[in-house]
Structure formats: structure tokens, C-alpha cells
């Protein structure tokens, strides 16, 4: 590879890190990362999100680039709206989970997080699906061929994995430190759930009303 494409890939890597830290991403993953007493398990929820996100971008990106097509605005916004619905559901589930918080400990914590890894993977998949249209436009405006485009998406994906890994490691610290103080831990988890639900509702409203998604469907 020449210096030009290496520079493009380096920029793609940095953009991937930045992309991982967008509000809808960090809020959604936070609802999962905060539920373990072990920092490594919390951190790996970010890794699995990044894997799911990257797989979707790669698969959908390849299909759209091979077809030399772009996702319509209507469908791109609809998939973003689905992200809003998901964030609300995650927030509500986080609030409801407070009732069972005492049960998530020891061996049960390990069993819980095996399911959470799958959930993180699914969340990443949905986020990647929603962002795939914009990713293809960015990629094809940056590189000259499908093969270079796929490499760019992979490098971008590595950046998102690292970015989310760093975030989930950081966000889990106050929850782990407060795990022995049950009331404080519940307050922090409950606040995360409320923020997620409220943000998801705002996200849906903004897409549907302010950006005109509802009018596109009507």
C-alpha cells in the first residue's frame, strides 16, 4: 500500500474510535457494562458491541458497494429510529432489573454476562445496520475500489472496538467501586436506565418529527 492509502486507513481508525463514542452508542452499551462487579467482563461487553457493529458494516457495506447502490434516506432514518426504540427498551429493562439486582452475584454474575455478551453483540449489530448507509457513502468517497473500501471498514471497525473497550472499562469503575454499597449502586444503575429511556424517546422524537421521518412514511 502506498502512503496515501495508509494515511486514509489511519484516519479511518481514528474515526472509528470517535464513532464508538457517539451518545446513542455509549448510552446503549452502558446499560449492559454497568451490571457486573468485574471490570474485565464490563470491558468485554464493549468488545462484543464493536464486533457486532463491525460485522454489520462489513456485510452490508460489501453488498451496497458491490451493487454500487446507496441506502435510501427513508430506510436509513427508519433504522436509526429502530435504534431509538432499542435504547428505550434497554433503559426500561435496566430499571426493571433493579428488582433482581441482589441475585446477580458470584456464579450467577458469570452466567448473566454470557447472556450480556450476546446482547452486546446484538446491540452492535443494530447500531451497525443503522449506520451502514452513511458508512458506505463515507468509504466510497475516500477510497478507489471495493477491496480498499472493505479494508477501510475493517480498520474503522477495529477503531470502534478499541474506542468502546476504553469507554466500557472507564464507565464500569464507579459501579464496581460502589458494588458493596447496595443503595448507591442501585441509584447509579437506576439513573443509567432513566437516562437511556429518556434519551431514546428524544432520539425517536427528533428523527420522527424534527427530521421528518414520519412524513416520509405518510
Phi, psi and omega in degrees: 000142179277174184298328182297310182291326177296323177294319179297317180293322178297319177295320178299320178298314179293322177295326177297317177298314180297320182297322181299332186265016175291148188307315182295330178288308186291326179292316180297312182289331179301324182296342178258316185297334185279354191265008177244156176267005184240124186295326181294318180294320177296317180298321183289341173296326176291323178297315181292325174301313182298323178295313179298317179299314183291320180300316180295314179301318182294312184292307182293322179299316179298315181298312183293320179291321179294325179274355185051049184232166177232152177286135180293155180301321181300313182284325178298316179290326179295321177292325174296322178298322177300323176300318178300316177300315180300318181295321177298314180299317179297319179296315179296317179297324178295318178295316180296325183295344179300332179295329183255013188299325182294336184280344183270086181206158176056233181295327180294328178296320178295315179296320179300318185282339172298319176292325180291327176298318178295321179294319177298319178299317180293318178299316178298321178300314181293318177299319179295322179297318181292329183262001186294324180298311179294326180296320180294317179299315179296316184295311184289342175274354185251325185243177188249354182209166179296319181298317176295324179297318180293321177297319178300316180296320178298313180295318175302317180296320176300321177297319180293322178298313181294318179299315181287327175301314179297317182295311183295328175296315181292313185292335183284340187301308181296330180286324177290317180295331181265004186297333179276350178251092193302314183295315179297319179298319178296320179297315180296316180294317179298319179297321178297318179297318180295314179301318180297312182296315181294316179297319179298319178296317177297317181301316179293317180298316182298316179292314186289319186259301185293321182263359169084020180297318181299323178294325179296323181280329179282000000 
